[in-house]
């Protein structure tokens, strides 16, 4: 009887160990997917706020233009 209980305990422990390993594998796969999604979103945010994109939208959609540079000459008093 004790041998049967030990065998049953062993089978249960192996099953629990495999279940835990499977959950760990699933969690790692989900983590990788979430990290890839995060990287994609960071790229999208950086692209959305890039100065080149903002300037292009200002020109194309809003009709804005870059003004010609102007210089201010200051006369310094001694």
PDB file with one MODEL, atoms N, CA, C and O in Angstrom:
MODEL        1
ATOM      1  N   UNK A   1       0.822  -1.192   0.000  1.00  0.00           N
ATOM      2  CA  UNK A   1       0.000   0.000   0.000  1.00  0.00           C
ATOM      3  C   UNK A   1       0.867   1.258   0.000  1.00  0.00           C
ATOM      4  O   UNK A   1       0.554   2.220  -0.701  1.00  0.00           O
ATOM      5  N   UNK A   2       1.944   1.264   0.770  1.00  0.00           N
ATOM      6  CA  UNK A   2       2.824   2.431   0.836  1.00  0.00           C
ATOM      7  C   UNK A   2       3.499   2.661  -0.502  1.00  0.00           C
ATOM      8  O   UNK A   2       3.714   3.808  -0.896  1.00  0.00           O
ATOM      9  N   UNK A   3       3.839   1.589  -1.210  1.00  0.00           N
ATOM     10  CA  UNK A   3       4.467   1.730  -2.526  1.00  0.00           C
ATOM     11  C   UNK A   3       3.514   2.365  -3.522  1.00  0.00           C
ATOM     12  O   UNK A   3       3.927   3.182  -4.345  1.00  0.00           O
ATOM     13  N   UNK A   4       2.254   1.999  -3.453  1.00  0.00           N
ATOM     14  CA  UNK A   4       1.255   2.583  -4.345  1.00  0.00           C
ATOM     15  C   UNK A   4       1.056   4.068  -4.061  1.00  0.00           C
ATOM     16  O   UNK A   4       0.900   4.868  -4.985  1.00  0.00           O
ATOM     17  N   UNK A   5       1.062   4.431  -2.789  1.00  0.00           N
ATOM     18  CA  UNK A   5       0.909   5.836  -2.413  1.00  0.00           C
ATOM     19  C   UNK A   5       2.115   6.641  -2.878  1.00  0.00           C
ATOM     20  O   UNK A   5       1.970   7.778  -3.327  1.00  0.00           O
ATOM     21  N   UNK A   6       3.306   6.053  -2.772  1.00  0.00           N
ATOM     22  CA  UNK A   6       4.507   6.747  -3.244  1.00  0.00           C
ATOM     23  C   UNK A   6       4.479   6.924  -4.753  1.00  0.00           C
ATOM     24  O   UNK A   6       4.848   7.977  -5.274  1.00  0.00           O
ATOM     25  N   UNK A   7       4.037   5.886  -5.447  1.00  0.00           N
ATOM     26  CA  UNK A   7       3.949   5.980  -6.904  1.00  0.00           C
ATOM     27  C   UNK A   7       2.931   7.042  -7.309  1.00  0.00           C
ATOM     28  O   UNK A   7       3.170   7.821  -8.232  1.00  0.00           O
ATOM     29  N   UNK A   8       1.812   7.069  -6.624  1.00  0.00           N
ATOM     30  CA  UNK A   8       0.790   8.073  -6.912  1.00  0.00           C
ATOM     31  C   UNK A   8       1.310   9.478  -6.608  1.00  0.00           C
ATOM     32  O   UNK A   8       1.055  10.410  -7.370  1.00  0.00           O
ATOM     33  N   UNK A   9       2.027   9.633  -5.513  1.00  0.00           N
ATOM     34  CA  UNK A   9       2.604  10.931  -5.160  1.00  0.00           C
ATOM     35  C   UNK A   9       3.630  11.353  -6.208  1.00  0.00           C
ATOM     36  O   UNK A   9       3.701  12.525  -6.579  1.00  0.00           O
ATOM     37  N   UNK A  10       4.428  10.388  -6.687  1.00  0.00           N
ATOM     38  CA  UNK A  10       5.428  10.687  -7.713  1.00  0.00           C
ATOM     39  C   UNK A  10       4.756  11.133  -9.009  1.00  0.00           C
ATOM     40  O   UNK A  10       5.181  12.114  -9.618  1.00  0.00           O
ATOM     41  N   UNK A  11       3.729  10.435  -9.429  1.00  0.00           N
ATOM     42  CA  UNK A  11       3.016  10.790 -10.654  1.00  0.00           C
ATOM     43  C   UNK A  11       2.394  12.172 -10.503  1.00  0.00           C
ATOM     44  O   UNK A  11       2.445  12.984 -11.425  1.00  0.00           O
ATOM     45  N   UNK A  12       1.813  12.434  -9.352  1.00  0.00           N
ATOM     46  CA  UNK A  12       1.202  13.739  -9.121  1.00  0.00           C
ATOM     47  C   UNK A  12       2.258  14.850  -9.164  1.00  0.00           C
ATOM     48  O   UNK A  12       2.012  15.906  -9.748  1.00  0.00           O
ATOM     49  N   UNK A  13       3.431  14.626  -8.554  1.00  0.00           N
ATOM     50  CA  UNK A  13       4.500  15.626  -8.553  1.00  0.00           C
ATOM     51  C   UNK A  13       5.017  15.883  -9.968  1.00  0.00           C
ATOM     52  O   UNK A  13       5.258  17.031 -10.343  1.00  0.00           O
ATOM     53  N   UNK A  14       5.187  14.823 -10.749  1.00  0.00           N
ATOM     54  CA  UNK A  14       5.646  14.987 -12.131  1.00  0.00           C
ATOM     55  C   UNK A  14       4.603  15.756 -12.926  1.00  0.00           C
ATOM     56  O   UNK A  14       4.953  16.650 -13.697  1.00  0.00           O
ATOM     57  N   UNK A  15       3.329  15.426 -12.753  1.00  0.00           N
ATOM     58  CA  UNK A  15       2.255  16.131 -13.447  1.00  0.00           C
ATOM     59  C   UNK A  15       2.241  17.611 -13.064  1.00  0.00           C
ATOM     60  O   UNK A  15       2.101  18.473 -13.932  1.00  0.00           O
ATOM     61  N   UNK A  16       2.386  17.911 -11.774  1.00  0.00           N
ATOM     62  CA  UNK A  16       2.401  19.302 -11.304  1.00  0.00           C
ATOM     63  C   UNK A  16       3.622  20.035 -11.862  1.00  0.00           C
ATOM     64  O   UNK A  16       3.528  21.208 -12.222  1.00  0.00           O
ATOM     65  N   UNK A  17       4.750  19.361 -11.934  1.00  0.00           N
ATOM     66  CA  UNK A  17       5.970  19.957 -12.467  1.00  0.00           C
ATOM     67  C   UNK A  17       5.795  20.281 -13.957  1.00  0.00           C
ATOM     68  O   UNK A  17       6.178  21.361 -14.407  1.00  0.00           O
ATOM     69  N   UNK A  18       5.224  19.354 -14.712  1.00  0.00           N
ATOM     70  CA  UNK A  18       4.984  19.589 -16.136  1.00  0.00           C
ATOM     71  C   UNK A  18       3.969  20.711 -16.351  1.00  0.00           C
ATOM     72  O   UNK A  18       4.121  21.527 -17.260  1.00  0.00           O
ATOM     73  N   UNK A  19       2.958  20.746 -15.529  1.00  0.00           N
ATOM     74  CA  UNK A  19       1.972  21.819 -15.620  1.00  0.00           C
ATOM     75  C   UNK A  19       2.624  23.176 -15.353  1.00  0.00           C
ATOM     76  O   UNK A  19       2.322  24.152 -16.039  1.00  0.00           O
ATOM     77  N   UNK A  20       3.505  23.241 -14.374  1.00  0.00           N
ATOM     78  CA  UNK A  20       4.222  24.477 -14.053  1.00  0.00           C
ATOM     79  C   UNK A  20       5.149  24.875 -15.192  1.00  0.00           C
ATOM     80  O   UNK A  20       5.218  26.051 -15.551  1.00  0.00           O
ATOM     81  N   UNK A  21       5.868  23.903 -15.767  1.00  0.00           N
ATOM     82  CA  UNK A  21       6.746  24.206 -16.896  1.00  0.00           C
ATOM     83  C   UNK A  21       5.951  24.717 -18.094  1.00  0.00           C
ATOM     84  O   UNK A  21       6.392  25.634 -18.786  1.00  0.00           O
ATOM     85  N   UNK A  22       4.794  24.135 -18.338  1.00  0.00           N
ATOM     86  CA  UNK A  22       3.949  24.578 -19.432  1.00  0.00           C
ATOM     87  C   UNK A  22       3.468  26.017 -19.206  1.00  0.00           C
ATOM     88  O   UNK A  22       3.457  26.832 -20.128  1.00  0.00           O
ATOM     89  N   UNK A  23       3.075  26.310 -17.976  1.00  0.00           N
ATOM     90  CA  UNK A  23       2.642  27.674 -17.643  1.00  0.00           C
ATOM     91  C   UNK A  23       3.801  28.649 -17.809  1.00  0.00           C
ATOM     92  O   UNK A  23       3.599  29.768 -18.282  1.00  0.00           O
ATOM     93  N   UNK A  24       5.005  28.246 -17.429  1.00  0.00           N
ATOM     94  CA  UNK A  24       6.190  29.092 -17.583  1.00  0.00           C
ATOM     95  C   UNK A  24       6.471  29.353 -19.064  1.00  0.00           C
ATOM     96  O   UNK A  24       6.767  30.482 -19.455  1.00  0.00           O
ATOM     97  N   UNK A  25       6.377  28.321 -19.873  1.00  0.00           N
ATOM     98  CA  UNK A  25       6.594  28.466 -21.313  1.00  0.00           C
ATOM     99  C   UNK A  25       5.572  29.428 -21.914  1.00  0.00           C
ATOM    100  O   UNK A  25       5.929  30.300 -22.706  1.00  0.00           O
ATOM    101  N   UNK A  26       4.310  29.272 -21.542  1.00  0.00           N
ATOM    102  CA  UNK A  26       3.261  30.164 -22.040  1.00  0.00           C
ATOM    103  C   UNK A  26       3.507  31.608 -21.607  1.00  0.00           C
ATOM    104  O   UNK A  26       3.308  32.540 -22.387  1.00  0.00           O
ATOM    105  N   UNK A  27       3.939  31.785 -20.364  1.00  0.00           N
ATOM    106  CA  UNK A  27       4.200  33.129 -19.854  1.00  0.00           C
ATOM    107  C   UNK A  27       5.372  33.770 -20.598  1.00  0.00           C
ATOM    108  O   UNK A  27       5.331  34.962 -20.901  1.00  0.00           O
ATOM    109  N   UNK A  28       6.410  32.994 -20.894  1.00  0.00           N
ATOM    110  CA  UNK A  28       7.550  33.536 -21.642  1.00  0.00           C
ATOM    111  C   UNK A  28       7.138  33.921 -23.063  1.00  0.00           C
ATOM    112  O   UNK A  28       7.560  34.956 -23.579  1.00  0.00           O
ATOM    113  N   UNK A  29       6.316  33.085 -23.689  1.00  0.00           N
ATOM    114  CA  UNK A  29       5.840  33.398 -25.038  1.00  0.00           C
ATOM    115  C   UNK A  29       4.996  34.676 -25.020  1.00  0.00           C
ATOM    116  O   UNK A  29       5.122  35.515 -25.912  1.00  0.00           O
ATOM    117  N   UNK A  30       4.145  34.824 -24.016  1.00  0.00           N
ATOM    118  CA  UNK A  30       3.324  36.029 -23.905  1.00  0.00           C
ATOM    119  C   UNK A  30       4.198  37.252 -23.646  1.00  0.00           C
ATOM    120  O   UNK A  30       3.944  38.328 -24.186  1.00  0.00           O
ATOM    121  N   UNK A  31       5.231  37.083 -22.818  1.00  0.00           N
ATOM    122  CA  UNK A  31       6.151  38.182 -22.538  1.00  0.00           C
ATOM    123  C   UNK A  31       6.846  38.635 -23.817  1.00  0.00           C
ATOM    124  O   UNK A  31       6.962  39.835 -24.064  1.00  0.00           O
ATOM    125  N   UNK A  32       7.304  37.696 -24.624  1.00  0.00           N
ATOM    126  CA  UNK A  32       7.960  38.054 -25.884  1.00  0.00           C
ATOM    127  C   UNK A  32       7.000  38.786 -26.814  1.00  0.00           C
ATOM    128  O   UNK A  32       7.384  39.756 -27.467  1.00  0.00           O
ATOM    129  N   UNK A  33       5.764  38.328 -26.875  1.00  0.00           N
ATOM    130  CA  UNK A  33       4.774  38.990 -27.726  1.00  0.00           C
ATOM    131  C   UNK A  33       4.495  40.401 -27.222  1.00  0.00           C
ATOM    132  O   UNK A  33       4.374  41.329 -28.022  1.00  0.00           O
ATOM    133  N   UNK A  34       4.394  40.572 -25.918  1.00  0.00           N
ATOM    134  CA  UNK A  34       4.140  41.895 -25.348  1.00  0.00           C
ATOM    135  C   UNK A  34       5.321  42.835 -25.562  1.00  0.00           C
ATOM    136  O   UNK A  34       5.137  44.023 -25.828  1.00  0.00           O
ATOM    137  N   UNK A  35       6.539  42.297 -25.445  1.00  0.00           N
ATOM    138  CA  UNK A  35       7.715  43.124 -25.679  1.00  0.00           C
ATOM    139  C   UNK A  35       7.796  43.560 -27.138  1.00  0.00           C
ATOM    140  O   UNK A  35       8.159  44.701 -27.424  1.00  0.00           O
ATOM    141  N   UNK A  36       7.462  42.666 -28.057  1.00  0.00           N
ATOM    142  CA  UNK A  36       7.452  43.022 -29.476  1.00  0.00           C
ATOM    143  C   UNK A  36       6.401  44.095 -29.742  1.00  0.00           C
ATOM    144  O   UNK A  36       6.648  45.031 -30.501  1.00  0.00           O
ATOM    145  N   UNK A  37       5.243  43.966 -29.128  1.00  0.00           N
ATOM    146  CA  UNK A  37       4.184  44.974 -29.281  1.00  0.00           C
ATOM    147  C   UNK A  37       4.628  46.309 -28.697  1.00  0.00           C
ATOM    148  O   UNK A  37       4.378  47.358 -29.291  1.00  0.00           O
ATOM    149  N   UNK A  38       5.285  46.281 -27.540  1.00  0.00           N
ATOM    150  CA  UNK A  38       5.802  47.507 -26.924  1.00  0.00           C
ATOM    151  C   UNK A  38       6.819  48.185 -27.848  1.00  0.00           C
ATOM    152  O   UNK A  38       6.774  49.400 -28.039  1.00  0.00           O
ATOM    153  N   UNK A  39       7.735  47.398 -28.419  1.00  0.00           N
ATOM    154  CA  UNK A  39       8.729  47.961 -29.318  1.00  0.00           C
ATOM    155  C   UNK A  39       8.066  48.598 -30.541  1.00  0.00           C
ATOM    156  O   UNK A  39       8.487  49.662 -30.995  1.00  0.00           O
ATOM    157  N   UNK A  40       7.030  47.945 -31.070  1.00  0.00           N
ATOM    158  CA  UNK A  40       6.320  48.487 -32.220  1.00  0.00           C
ATOM    159  C   UNK A  40       5.629  49.809 -31.857  1.00  0.00           C
ATOM    160  O   UNK A  40       5.654  50.762 -32.635  1.00  0.00           O
ATOM    161  N   UNK A  41       5.018  49.854 -30.676  1.00  0.00           N
ATOM    162  CA  UNK A  41       4.330  51.067 -30.241  1.00  0.00           C
ATOM    163  C   UNK A  41       5.307  52.204 -29.968  1.00  0.00           C
ATOM    164  O   UNK A  41       5.014  53.357 -30.286  1.00  0.00           O
ATOM    165  N   UNK A  42       6.453  51.900 -29.387  1.00  0.00           N
ATOM    166  CA  UNK A  42       7.470  52.932 -29.161  1.00  0.00           C
ATOM    167  C   UNK A  42       7.917  53.504 -30.496  1.00  0.00           C
ATOM    168  O   UNK A  42       8.078  54.717 -30.630  1.00  0.00           O
ATOM    169  N   UNK A  43       8.120  52.638 -31.485  1.00  0.00           N
ATOM    170  CA  UNK A  43       8.506  53.096 -32.814  1.00  0.00           C
ATOM    171  C   UNK A  43       7.426  53.995 -33.410  1.00  0.00           C
ATOM    172  O   UNK A  43       7.734  55.038 -33.987  1.00  0.00           O
ATOM    173  N   UNK A  44       6.170  53.597 -33.273  1.00  0.00           N
ATOM    174  CA  UNK A  44       5.067  54.397 -33.811  1.00  0.00           C
ATOM    175  C   UNK A  44       4.997  55.766 -33.145  1.00  0.00           C
ATOM    176  O   UNK A  44       4.759  56.768 -33.820  1.00  0.00           O
ATOM    177  N   UNK A  45       5.198  55.824 -31.841  1.00  0.00           N
ATOM    178  CA  UNK A  45       5.169  57.108 -31.127  1.00  0.00           C
ATOM    179  C   UNK A  45       6.330  57.983 -31.576  1.00  0.00           C
ATOM    180  O   UNK A  45       6.152  59.178 -31.815  1.00  0.00           O
ATOM    181  N   UNK A  46       7.524  57.394 -31.692  1.00  0.00           N
ATOM    182  CA  UNK A  46       8.675  58.180 -32.137  1.00  0.00           C
ATOM    183  C   UNK A  46       8.467  58.693 -33.555  1.00  0.00           C
ATOM    184  O   UNK A  46       8.841  59.823 -33.867  1.00  0.00           O
ATOM    185  N   UNK A  47       7.882  57.882 -34.403  1.00  0.00           N
ATOM    186  CA  UNK A  47       7.628  58.299 -35.775  1.00  0.00           C
ATOM    187  C   UNK A  47       6.555  59.399 -35.810  1.00  0.00           C
ATOM    188  O   UNK A  47       6.661  60.351 -36.583  1.00  0.00           O
ATOM    189  N   UNK A  48       5.531  59.259 -34.974  1.00  0.00           N
ATOM    190  CA  UNK A  48       4.444  60.240 -34.964  1.00  0.00           C
ATOM    191  C   UNK A  48       4.921  61.612 -34.502  1.00  0.00           C
ATOM    192  O   UNK A  48       4.402  62.631 -34.958  1.00  0.00           O
ATOM    193  N   UNK A  49       5.890  61.650 -33.615  1.00  0.00           N
ATOM    194  CA  UNK A  49       6.359  62.916 -33.083  1.00  0.00           C
ATOM    195  C   UNK A  49       7.683  63.365 -33.696  1.00  0.00           C
ATOM    196  O   UNK A  49       8.340  64.260 -33.164  1.00  0.00           O
ATOM    197  N   UNK A  50       8.077  62.753 -34.807  1.00  0.00           N
ATOM    198  CA  UNK A  50       9.333  63.165 -35.445  1.00  0.00           C
ATOM    199  C   UNK A  50       9.155  64.551 -36.057  1.00  0.00           C
ATOM    200  O   UNK A  50       8.080  64.890 -36.552  1.00  0.00           O
ATOM    201  N   UNK A  51      10.203  65.331 -36.015  1.00  0.00           N
ATOM    202  CA  UNK A  51      10.137  66.691 -36.535  1.00  0.00           C
ATOM    203  C   UNK A  51       9.882  66.692 -38.037  1.00  0.00           C
ATOM    204  O   UNK A  51       9.202  67.583 -38.545  1.00  0.00           O
ATOM    205  N   UNK A  52      10.414  65.711 -38.751  1.00  0.00           N
ATOM    206  CA  UNK A  52      10.184  65.635 -40.195  1.00  0.00           C
ATOM    207  C   UNK A  52       8.703  65.440 -40.494  1.00  0.00           C
ATOM    208  O   UNK A  52       8.162  66.076 -41.398  1.00  0.00           O
ATOM    209  N   UNK A  53       8.050  64.570 -39.744  1.00  0.00           N
ATOM    210  CA  UNK A  53       6.623  64.315 -39.966  1.00  0.00           C
ATOM    211  C   UNK A  53       5.793  65.541 -39.623  1.00  0.00           C
ATOM    212  O   UNK A  53       4.866  65.893 -40.353  1.00  0.00           O
ATOM    213  N   UNK A  54       6.120  66.186 -38.525  1.00  0.00           N
ATOM    214  CA  UNK A  54       5.371  67.377 -38.109  1.00  0.00           C
ATOM    215  C   UNK A  54       5.527  68.476 -39.157  1.00  0.00           C
ATOM    216  O   UNK A  54       4.559  69.157 -39.494  1.00  0.00           O
ATOM    217  N   UNK A  55       6.741  68.649 -39.671  1.00  0.00           N
ATOM    218  CA  UNK A  55       6.960  69.668 -40.697  1.00  0.00           C
ATOM    219  C   UNK A  55       6.194  69.326 -41.980  1.00  0.00           C
ATOM    220  O   UNK A  55       5.609  70.214 -42.600  1.00  0.00           O
ATOM    221  N   UNK A  56       6.190  68.067 -42.378  1.00  0.00           N
ATOM    222  CA  UNK A  56       5.469  67.647 -43.577  1.00  0.00           C
ATOM    223  C   UNK A  56       3.968  67.898 -43.431  1.00  0.00           C
ATOM    224  O   UNK A  56       3.326  68.387 -44.360  1.00  0.00           O
ATOM    225  N   UNK A  57       3.413  67.566 -42.277  1.00  0.00           N
ATOM    226  CA  UNK A  57       1.983  67.808 -42.037  1.00  0.00           C
ATOM    227  C   UNK A  57       1.688  69.301 -42.053  1.00  0.00           C
ATOM    228  O   UNK A  57       0.669  69.730 -42.595  1.00  0.00           O
ATOM    229  N   UNK A  58       2.581  70.094 -41.458  1.00  0.00           N
ATOM    230  CA  UNK A  58       2.375  71.549 -41.445  1.00  0.00           C
ATOM    231  C   UNK A  58       2.360  72.095 -42.870  1.00  0.00           C
ATOM    232  O   UNK A  58       1.556  72.970 -43.191  1.00  0.00           O
ATOM    233  N   UNK A  59       3.246  71.583 -43.723  1.00  0.00           N
ATOM    234  CA  UNK A  59       3.284  72.070 -45.107  1.00  0.00           C
ATOM    235  C   UNK A  59       2.090  71.562 -45.909  1.00  0.00           C
ATOM    236  O   UNK A  59       1.408  72.349 -46.566  1.00  0.00           O
ATOM    237  N   UNK A  60       1.829  70.253 -45.863  1.00  0.00           N
ATOM    238  CA  UNK A  60       0.828  69.649 -46.736  1.00  0.00           C
ATOM    239  C   UNK A  60      -0.602  69.919 -46.284  1.00  0.00           C
ATOM    240  O   UNK A  60      -1.452  70.270 -47.103  1.00  0.00           O
ATOM    241  N   UNK A  61      -0.870  69.764 -45.031  1.00  0.00           N
ATOM    242  CA  UNK A  61      -2.254  69.887 -44.558  1.00  0.00           C
ATOM    243  C   UNK A  61      -2.629  71.299 -44.143  1.00  0.00           C
ATOM    244  O   UNK A  61      -3.769  71.729 -44.320  1.00  0.00           O
ATOM    245  N   UNK A  62      -1.660  72.014 -43.592  1.00  0.00           N
ATOM    246  CA  UNK A  62      -1.971  73.323 -43.033  1.00  0.00           C
ATOM    247  C   UNK A  62      -1.494  74.474 -43.912  1.00  0.00           C
ATOM    248  O   UNK A  62      -1.779  75.636 -43.623  1.00  0.00           O
ATOM    249  N   UNK A  63      -0.770  74.157 -44.983  1.00  0.00           N
ATOM    250  CA  UNK A  63      -0.300  75.204 -45.892  1.00  0.00           C
ATOM    251  C   UNK A  63       0.771  76.097 -45.299  1.00  0.00           C
ATOM    252  O   UNK A  63       0.965  77.219 -45.765  1.00  0.00           O
ATOM    253  N   UNK A  64       1.450  75.633 -44.306  1.00  0.00           N
ATOM    254  CA  UNK A  64       2.490  76.440 -43.672  1.00  0.00           C
ATOM    255  C   UNK A  64       3.788  76.301 -44.470  1.00  0.00           C
ATOM    256  O   UNK A  64       3.935  75.392 -45.287  1.00  0.00           O
ATOM    257  N   UNK A  65       4.705  77.199 -44.222  1.00  0.00           N
ATOM    258  CA  UNK A  65       6.002  77.139 -44.885  1.00  0.00           C
ATOM    259  C   UNK A  65       7.067  77.605 -43.899  1.00  0.00           C
ATOM    260  O   UNK A  65       6.792  78.276 -42.904  1.00  0.00           O
ATOM    261  N   UNK A  66       8.286  77.219 -44.224  1.00  0.00           N
ATOM    262  CA  UNK A  66       9.402  77.611 -43.372  1.00  0.00           C
ATOM    263  C   UNK A  66       9.798  79.030 -43.757  1.00  0.00           C
ATOM    264  O   UNK A  66      10.093  79.288 -44.924  1.00  0.00           O
ATOM    265  N   UNK A  67       9.811  79.953 -42.803  1.00  0.00           N
ATOM    266  CA  UNK A  67      10.170  81.337 -43.128  1.00  0.00           C
ATOM    267  C   UNK A  67      11.656  81.460 -43.467  1.00  0.00           C
ATOM    268  O   UNK A  67      12.486  80.667 -43.022  1.00  0.00           O
ATOM    269  N   UNK A  68      11.958  82.473 -44.263  1.00  0.00           N
ATOM    270  CA  UNK A  68      13.361  82.739 -44.589  1.00  0.00           C
ATOM    271  C   UNK A  68      14.063  83.223 -43.331  1.00  0.00           C
ATOM    272  O   UNK A  68      13.468  83.918 -42.507  1.00  0.00           O
ATOM    273  N   UNK A  69      15.306  82.863 -43.187  1.00  0.00           N
ATOM    274  CA  UNK A  69      16.018  83.313 -41.977  1.00  0.00           C
ATOM    275  C   UNK A  69      16.226  84.834 -41.988  1.00  0.00           C
ATOM    276  O   UNK A  69      16.508  85.427 -43.029  1.00  0.00           O
ATOM    277  N   UNK A  70      16.086  85.429 -40.850  1.00  0.00           N
ATOM    278  CA  UNK A  70      16.303  86.868 -40.697  1.00  0.00           C
ATOM    279  C   UNK A  70      17.387  87.060 -39.650  1.00  0.00           C
ATOM    280  O   UNK A  70      17.530  86.277 -38.711  1.00  0.00           O
ATOM    281  N   UNK A  71      18.129  88.113 -39.843  1.00  0.00           N
ATOM    282  CA  UNK A  71      19.218  88.388 -38.920  1.00  0.00           C
ATOM    283  C   UNK A  71      18.973  89.730 -38.242  1.00  0.00           C
ATOM    284  O   UNK A  71      18.480  90.676 -38.857  1.00  0.00           O
ATOM    285  N   UNK A  72      19.312  89.789 -37.017  1.00  0.00           N
ATOM    286  CA  UNK A  72      19.190  91.021 -36.240  1.00  0.00           C
ATOM    287  C   UNK A  72      20.594  91.486 -35.899  1.00  0.00           C
ATOM    288  O   UNK A  72      21.342  90.791 -35.211  1.00  0.00           O
ATOM    289  N   UNK A  73      20.941  92.657 -36.384  1.00  0.00           N
ATOM    290  CA  UNK A  73      22.276  93.206 -36.098  1.00  0.00           C
ATOM    291  C   UNK A  73      22.167  94.123 -34.889  1.00  0.00           C
ATOM    292  O   UNK A  73      21.387  95.075 -34.876  1.00  0.00           O
ATOM    293  N   UNK A  74      22.944  93.823 -33.903  1.00  0.00           N
ATOM    294  CA  UNK A  74      22.937  94.625 -32.693  1.00  0.00           C
ATOM    295  C   UNK A  74      24.185  95.482 -32.661  1.00  0.00           C
ATOM    296  O   UNK A  74      25.285  95.014 -32.954  1.00  0.00           O
ATOM    297  N   UNK A  75      24.006  96.729 -32.305  1.00  0.00           N
ATOM    298  CA  UNK A  75      25.144  97.603 -32.140  1.00  0.00           C
ATOM    299  C   UNK A  75      25.447  97.668 -30.646  1.00  0.00           C
ATOM    300  O   UNK A  75      24.620  98.088 -29.836  1.00  0.00           O
ATOM    301  N   UNK A  76      26.639  97.246 -30.317  1.00  0.00           N
ATOM    302  CA  UNK A  76      27.013  97.229 -28.908  1.00  0.00           C
ATOM    303  C   UNK A  76      27.713  98.527 -28.558  1.00  0.00           C
ATOM    304  O   UNK A  76      28.653  98.948 -29.232  1.00  0.00           O
ATOM    305  N   UNK A  77      27.253  99.133 -27.523  1.00  0.00           N
ATOM    306  CA  UNK A  77      27.852 100.388 -27.042  1.00  0.00           C
ATOM    307  C   UNK A  77      29.029 100.016 -26.159  1.00  0.00           C
ATOM    308  O   UNK A  77      28.941  99.107 -25.334  1.00  0.00           O
ATOM    309  N   UNK A  78      30.163 100.747 -26.348  1.00  0.00           N
ATOM    310  CA  UNK A  78      31.326 100.458 -25.478  1.00  0.00           C
ATOM    311  C   UNK A  78      31.175 100.945 -24.072  1.00  0.00           C
ATOM    312  O   UNK A  78      32.077 100.762 -23.255  1.00  0.00           O
TER     313      UNK A  78
ENDMDL
END
